[in-house]
Amino acid sequence: MEGYETQAGFWDKTAPRVMGDLIGRPSAVELMGKGRVRREKILEAGCGTGYTARMLVGEEAIVSGCDSSREMLEKAIKEEKDAPGIEYKLANIISTGYEGDRFYGVMSIGVLIHNNPSFVNLAYREAFRVLKPQGTMVVSVTHPYLFTSGSPSMKKGKNWVKHRFLGKENAGSRVFEEEYYDLNGNKFVSEVWDHSIGFYLNGAVQAGFKLEEIREPKVEEKHLLHPSWGKEYGYPAFLQFRMVKK
Ligand SMILES: C[S@@+](CC[C@H](N)C(=O)[O-])C[C@H]1O[C@@H](n2cnc3c(N)ncnc32)[C@H](O)[C@@H]1O
């Protein structure tokens, strides 16, 4: 995935450093069901440097993580001393290589946004395959609102995330350059897709999932912890949903 190989150091963290760590990841782990993951096998699909995977170990889950970036996985393995026992694998989330019906849960946090429409649908099908019957998938992505003109990330001025349309489009979704600022004002640049809420949810249902809960955590004034994060708050930052394998 373009960006992660060359800028993996940005994600080398053991403490909250980006807006996703303050509101996205804690909310997503809660959505999976804190008490429910204890001693259960959970796959973090697109685990990156393992930050969410380590949160799941904190909930006593048995965690596997896969990612297509070797550089991100190297950092995850280095940090595993804080949360031993995570099984990491170099694999694309559309074809993980795990046997079917293996996991109680699949989490995918900040990952589908980087994938084109057909890859998102293939990723749903792969998650469905590796989940046990009645297994749960939780998805978290940057909220589609943030790609509409007039949103804080599309306007001039500072914000924790900034978006710029790159002029490319595929099956109704557009490609943007995303700048993501950490607590020290450092910048991570990557390409993301502005998939709509309908696209995310319909794709999940078409893959066979039953939707259970949707969340839209908002930025609050207390979250604006660095001058580079700007002054706007009160809008949804992440779209998150939990669904089960019927
Ligand atoms: C923002 S990071 C999130 C990492 C992790 N989920 C977390 O919460 O800390 C996104 C990660 O998704 C990975 N990724 C994106 N698309 C992928 C794909 N199709 N297959 C495997 N990994 C993917 C990238 O390599 C990157 O490490």
The ligand as an ORCA input file, in Angstrom:
! r2SCAN-3c Opt
* xyz 0 1
  C      -3.846      3.305      9.088
  S      -2.979      1.786      9.095
  C      -3.937      0.995     10.334
  C      -3.210     -0.093     11.062
  C      -4.003     -0.798     12.157
  N      -5.272     -1.315     11.680
  C      -4.229      0.066     13.370
  O      -5.385      0.262     13.766
  O      -3.252      0.538     13.955
  C      -3.515      0.970      7.595
  C      -2.796     -0.340      7.284
  O      -3.574     -1.074      6.328
  C      -2.686     -1.777      5.486
  N      -3.433     -2.152      4.276
  C      -4.158     -1.350      3.466
  N      -4.738     -2.091      2.498
  C      -4.369     -3.380      2.704
  C      -4.647     -4.593      2.030
  N      -5.419     -4.640      0.933
  N      -4.109     -5.743      2.533
  C      -3.314     -5.702      3.629
  N      -3.019     -4.573      4.309
  C      -3.541     -3.431      3.844
  C      -1.538     -0.808      5.265
  O      -0.365     -1.473      4.826
  C      -1.408     -0.197      6.667
  O      -0.466     -0.900      7.434
*
